[in-house]
Each structure stands twice: as structure tokens, then as C-alpha cells.
Amino acid sequence: MARTPSSKTKLGQRLIQIRGEERRVDYCARLGLSASTYGNYEKGDRLPDTDILAIIAEANDINLNWLILGEGPMRLVKPDVVSFGASGMDKEFFARVLEVVGRTYKEVGARITERDLARLSMEKYEEYIELAEDPADNEERQALMGLLHKRLKKQLTATPADQDETKRQA
């Protein structure tokens, strides 16, 4: 039976709480930290320096103020991260935008990383949601997907001279 970790310090208790049920060796390997040293932090025998606290906070989306002082919300809410569901974001429409963007890049033979594909798709999703008079209207969505494909393809196939000309006209 596994021992329930305990700590002499409130910081150590918060570190235990953050790690949760994950084995210390696995958790530390994921964060690139020494498991034995981290164990001393959890027990309250040693205090982590600011670099270690920053690694822990970043890896777990933890509010540093909460981690160090126990004040404020435990978790950070990242403004650039969209939460599906309660946010009202239409997952199906976003999936279609992602599909169209990916297909358009493939069609013109352009390469894009998965991360950039996701970012561009999110930008296009937001742009096209604003354009839509009724985002729930399937006919309007179809038209928007056609517009997205056409505009993106034109942008990807534009020559540098075309892009310079467009900039000068703007």
C-alpha cells in the first residue's frame, strides 16, 4: 500500500496536491527534475528556488501566487486558450474550418506544422464566425467554407510580386 505523502510546510503540501496521484518519479521525469530533490521539497526539508517553482507552475498551469503563498486561484486561465463547450465555441464548425485549411494547404502543395495549422484555423474560425450573419445556418456555413478555401488558396498561390502590389494598393 502506498504511503500518503505529508509535508512540514504549506508549500510542500501544495506541491503534493499539484502532483496528485502521479508517481513522483514519473512526474519528475516529465518535468526534468530530480525525484529525490523534489521529494525533499514535498516533505518540506528543502525549498525550491524560483527556477524550479517556475517549471512546476508552467508545466501544470499553476498560478505562482497560489503556489508560493497559497493565495488566489490555483489554476491559471490562459486568455489565448479556448475552452470548447461552455465557451459557446461551435466544435463542428471549427472542425470544418480546420479541415478546409488543411486541405487547401495540401492542395497547393504548401507545408504547415500542426501547431501553425491549429493557430491559423482558430484565426479563420474567429474571422468567419464574425462574418456569419447566422453561424448556425448550414447553408451560410457552406458558403463561408467555399470563401475560406478560395481566399486561402489565392493567398498561398500569390507570387511575391503580387503580394508587394497588394501591399502598395492598401
Disulfide bonds with the S-S distance in Angstrom:
none
